[in-house]
């Protein structure tokens, strides 16, 4: 597959439109061939490098194919105009042939430039980078809010959040100053990168020891919703509305629903519903109705189903069945590499089912037997995932004969031990700095009501980041309520519960 027969080609706008259509069909590219008017538009935007007064040549055929492919990927014309000229003919040919062979080329060439100096020393460079990430986090939250409100979002007009647009401009500057091509010109590319830790964005400044957000992931890689780190970073300057934080809105909706049951029943109802989301995020409709009936929640049936659950789509079935994760009980999703995850992969990053070596199915459910419901992605991210550790701590406390309560008084903490003696909150922030910023800014919440206040962090995070505790301690306030917190791994908390059992 090559271009040997057209290397000496030349022709008019009409001729190149016909040739592009022929080449697209020959290569089997899944893009629309441009019309003559489109070819002339591309030329006016300098996407096609035709010298004035001359006919189109082979180079412009390659450029036309490249433009069509990049537009399909969601790139803007401005971004394409910036990148395309950096490709020599041979490289551009390789990119197009790779697309034809479904090899997914990056289209991000390394620019041979001299690295530009950072603004005015490391301190201001780090400040600039952190401001960029804060804007990006705010933009992601606003973009997500618009999406769940079913608003129209386009990169080409003012519907894109201003914070996201400004963050993209600043990211582009960071890439250019690092001597690299601008990898932030396309909103889709930026949002895709946000599914990975910032220190993997190929920017040295994001790996600098003084840059606080290097470990943060802004969008959950599987569930495609903003993470707790994203929400906290967005609010870190105190100028972003708290009502825009997704977890806060979910909590308010749940509180409003349970408060309708009256003061006597609301706390018990809250615990029952949070337990439901934690252990039965995949559930049959009849099972759900039975659960609500058993817990005196039937009056909330409509609200619970409409607000917190979706029907399981057929695309998530595997061989016609819904696979339940053996570890957390949620719906496993089909995975592209069937050899790696033959029965699907759990989308909860805290779950053992998220890893190929420990993924396991406990049950295969037939959608025809009972309409299957799955908790919304926001619920899975903010409640189901963290509940893995919360429920483990609660069960360990009960096993040791301790007076334990789950989500007491509508979430004063995650688990209380012996009344107001000990309060435990499980946290799953990938960045210890984001966690510390949250506690410094908003306080320690309901933990203030307990004599001993413990933050529990998943063992997985500690294994991945051995410096998690020391980084947290360096960022947490040394005075006030945050200074009274103890931070431990979940396994350390469970060991502590054994000690308390013997003390009792």
N, C-alpha and C positions, 0 to 999 in steps of 0.2 A: 504494500500500500504506500504509494508515493505520488509526487507531483511532476515527474519527469516530462510528461507530455504537454505541460502548460508553462514551463519555465520561460519560454520566449513569447508568451501570450501578451497581447495588448489590444485595447478596444475602448469603446465608448461606455457611458453609464448604462445604456440599454444592454450592451454586450456583457458587461461585468455582472449585471443582475441575472442574466441567463446562465452565465458560467458559474456563479455562486449557487444557483439552484441545482445545476448539474453536479457540482462537487459535493453539495450537501447530500444529495441522493446517493452518489457513488460511495461516499464515506459512511452512510447510514447515520448521520447526525440527527438527533431529535430536536431540531430547531426549525423555525420558520424561515424560508428564503426571503431576503429583503426585496421589496419592490423597487422600481427605478427611483421613485420619490424618496424612499428610505436611503438608497445609496447616495443621492444628492445631499440629503440631510447629514449623513455621516461625513461626507466630504466637507460640508460647511462647518461641522463641529471639529474638523481636523482629526477625525478618527481614521480617515483614509489619507495617506500621505502623497496624494497625487500632485506633482508639480504643476503650477499654474500654466495653462495653455498646452499641456501634454495629455496623451491618452493614459487610461489606467493600464497598469502592468501587473506582473506576477505578484509583486509585493502587496498590491492592493487586494488581490484575491485572498492572500493569507490574512491580511488585516480584516477583511470583511467576514471571513469565517471566524476569526478570533472575536470580533465584536458580537456576532450572533451568539456565540457560545457563552460569552461573559454576561450578556444581557439576560440569558436564560438563568444564569446563576444569581441574578438580582443586582448586578453591578450597575452603578449609574454611568451615564455617558462621560461625565467628568472623570470618574475613577478610571474608566477604560482609556481615555485620552492620556491620562498620566502614566499608565503602566505599559500600554502597547508599544510605544516607540522604543522602549528599553530592550525589546526582543529583537535580536538579529534574525534574519530569515530562517536559518537552520533551526534555531531554538523554537521559533514560532511554528515551524513545520512539526517539530517533535511534540509540542503541546497539542496541536490539532489532531495528530495521529493518535496520541495517548487518549484524547477524548473519544475518538472513533473506536478505540479498543476498550473503552469503559475503564480506564486506569486512573481516572480522577486526578489529573495534574493540579498542582497548587496554584498556578498562574501568579506566583509571587517571586519574581526573579530577584537575585541579589544584585544590588546596584554597586558598581565600582566607583565609590565616592570616598572622599576624605571625611572622616567622622567630624561632625561639627561640635564645637564646645557646648556643654550644658550651660544654662543661663548664667549663673554667677557663682559657681561652686556647688559642691555636693548638697549643701543644706537647701538652697533654693531649688535645685533640681529635684530633690526628694519632695519638697513641698509642692512643686508643680505637678509631679507624678501623683501624689496623694490627692490633690484637688481634682485632677483628671478622673481618678477612680471614684471619688465621691460623686462627681457629676454623672459618671457612667452608671453608678448604682441607682441614683435618683431617676435617671432617664429610663433605666430598665423597669423600675417600679411603675413609673407613669405609663410607659408603653404597655406593660402588662395590665394595668387598670383599664386602659382603653380597649385592649383586646377582650377582656372578660365582659366589658360593657358593650361589645359588638360594634365599636366605632370603626370607621374606615381609617387605616393607617397606611400612608405612602411615604417613601423617602423623598419623592419629588416635590412635595408641597409642605405647607406649614403644619400638617397633621402630625408629623414626627415631633415628639417632645423636645423642647428647646435644650433641656439638659443633655439629652442623648446626642443631639446634633453638635452641641459645643464640646462634649466629651470626645466625639469622633474627630473633631478638628484638632483638639489637643493631643489625642493619641497619634494622629498623623504627624504632628510636629515631633513627638517623641521618636517615632520610627525614622523620620528623616534626619533628626539630629544624631541618631545612632548609626547613620550611614546605610539605612535600609530603605527599600521601597515602602510607600505608604500602605500599610495593611489595615487601615481603618476607614477607607473611603466608602466601603459598602457596609450598610447596617447589618446585613445578614451575616457577613464575615465576622463582624464585631460580636454579635450576639452568639454566634457559634463558639468563638474563642472564650466567651464568658462562662462556658460550661467547664472550663479547666482552671486550675490555680493560676493566679496572676504571674507567679514566678516562672511559668511555662510559656509566657507570651513572647519569648525571644526578645525581650527588652532588658538590658543590663540594669537599668535603674529600678526595675521591679524586683531584682534580686539583691539590691543594695542592702546592707545590714540595717540601715536607718529607715528603710521603707517598711512601713508597718503592716501592709496588707498583702504581702507576697503569698501567703498561704490561702488567701480567701478565694472562694469560688462563688460567683455571683448568680449563676443560674444552675439549678439542679440538672445534672447531665442526662438523667433519664426522664424525669417528670416534667422538665421544661418550665419550671416556675421559679421565681426569685427565691434565693436561699435566705436563711436567717442572717448570714453574714452580709448579704446584699442590703437587707432592710436596715441593719445596724449601721453599716458604712454610710448609707444614704442619710441617716439621721444624725450622724456624728457631729455635724456642725450646728445642729440645733435649729436649722432654718428650713427643715422639710417637715411637712405636716404629719403628725403621728397617725392621723386617720388614714393615711395612704399606706400604712404598713399592713400587709395582707393578714398576718397572724392576728393583729389587733382587731381587724374587722370580723374575722371568723369567731374570735372569742366573744365579741359583742353580740353577734348573732346567736351564739349558743346561750349566752347569759340571758338575752331577751326571751328566748324560747322557754328556758327553764323557769324564769321568773313568773311566767304566766300560770305556773302550777301552784303558786303561793309560797309563802316563806317556809312552811314546814317541809315541803317536798322538793324545793328547788335544788338544794345541795345534793341530796340523794340522786335526783334526776341528772344533775351535771356529771356526777361520778359515773353513773350508769352509761351515759352517752359517750364520755371520753373513753371508758373501758371498751365500749362497742367499737369505736374508731381504732383503738389500739390493737384489739385482738380479733376483730371480725370485719375488717375493711372490705373483704369480699364476702357477700352474703346473698342468699336467695330471698326474694321478696317475701315469701311466706315465713321464712325464718326470722326476718327482720320484724314482721308484724307480731310474731309470737314473742320475740325479745321485748319489744315495746310494751306488749300487754303484760308480760311477766314483771316488768319494772314500773308499772302504772304510768306509762308514757304514751298511751294510745291517743290522748288529745293532741299530741305533737306530731302525729304520724305524717301528715301532709308536709309540715315544715321540714322534718328530718329528711324525708325522701327527696324533696325538691331542692333543698339547700345544700345538702351534704353528700348526695350520692348521684351517680350516673348509671345508666344501663351499660352492661358490658358489651362493647362493640364486637361484631364478628371478626374483625381484623386481629383482635387479640386472642382469639381462640386458636388452639393448636390441635390439628386433626379433628376439629369440631368440638373440642372440650376446653373448658376453662381450668387451667392448672393452678391449684392452690399451693403457695409456698409452704414448705414443711416447717420453716423457722418462724415466720411472722404472720402467716395466714393470708397474705394478700394475693392478688392476681399476678402470676408470672407472665411476662410478655415474650412473644416470639423474638428470637435473636437472629441477626443476620448470619452468624456463623453457627450453623446447626450442630457441627461437630463439637464445638466448645460448650454450647448450651442446648442439648437436644430436646429438653423438656421446657425450655424457656428460661428467662432470667428474671429475678426479682428486681423491681425498680427502686426498692428502698436501699439507699447506699449504706445504711447502718446494719443491714441484714446480712447474715451468712449466705443467703441465697443470691446475693449480688455477685459472688465470686464463683467461678466455674468449678473450683475444687470442692465446694460445699453446697452448691445448688441442689435442691432436692424437692420433689413433689410429694405432697401428702395425700392429695385427693384430686381426681379429675371429675369436674362437674358438667352435667348436661344442661345446656341452656333450655332445652325443650321440657325438662322436668319441672323447672321453676325459673322464673325470670331472675336473672342474676344482676346484682347491683355491685358497683365498685365505688369506694369513696373517691371524691374528687381529688385531682392532683394536689391541690393546696392542703387538703386534709392529710394525704399520705406524706407530704413533705414536713408539715409543721406538727402533726400529732401522731400519726402512725409510726413514723420512723423513730422519734424520741421515745415513744411508748415502749419500745423494745427494752430499753434500759430501765424505764420507770416501773414496768411490770416485773422485771427481774428483781429489782430492789424490793418491791412490795411483797412478792412471793417469798423472797428470802427472809424478810422480816416475819411474815406469818409462819413460815416453817420453823423459825426459832422461837415461836411462842410469844412474840412481841405484840403489843397493842398498836397495830399499824392501820393507817387510813390512807386511801388513794384519793388524790385531789380533794383534800378536805376543804370544806366551806367554799365550794366552787372555785378551787384552785389557789388557795393561799400558798400552797407549795405542791410538789408532785407526790411526795410521800411524807406523812408525819409519823413519828414514833413516840409512843407514850404521851399522848396529848400534845401539849405545847413544849415538850422537852426538846425534841429534835425535829427540824424541818429539812427536807432534802429536795433539791431541784436538780434534775438531770438535764444536761445541756449537750447539744451536738454541733456547736459552732466549729467549723474546720479551722478557723483562725482564733487563737487565744486572745489576740488584740481586739478583735471584734467583740468577743465576749466581755472583756474587761471594759471596753468603751460603753457597752450596753449597761453594765452594772454601775459604772461611774455616772452615766448620764441620767438614767431613770431610777436609780436606787435598787435595792435588793427585793423590792416587792413584798409579798406576804411573808417572806422569811424573817422579816423584822419582828414577827409575832412569836418567834421561837427562840429558846435560850441558846441552843446550839444550831448553827446555820451551815449547811454543807452543800457545795456544788459538786455534782458527780459528772465526770466526763467519760465517754465510752472508752473501753480498753483499746479498741481499734485505733482511735485517734491518737492515743498515747503511744501506741506501737509505731504509728506512722511518723509521729513528731515527738521524739524523746524530750525536746526542750519545751513542750507545751506548758508545763507547770511554771517553769522559770520565766518564760515569756509572759505568761499571765500575771505572775507576781510583780514583774517589772512595770506592767501597765496599769494595774489596779490601784485605786486611790489608797494612800497610806493612812488616811484619817476618815472618820465617819463610818456609816454602816458597811460599805464595801470592805473596809479593813477587818471586819469581824468574821468574814467568810472563811471557811476551810474549803480547799479544793482537793478532790481525790478522784481516782479512777473508780469505775463501777465495782470492779473486783475488790478494791480496798474498802469501799463502803460495805460490801457484803461481808467481808472479814470483820469489819467493825461491829456489824450487827451480831455476829457470833460472840464477840467479847461482851457486848451489852447484855446478851442473854445470860451469860455466866455471872455478870455483875448483879443482875436482877435476882 
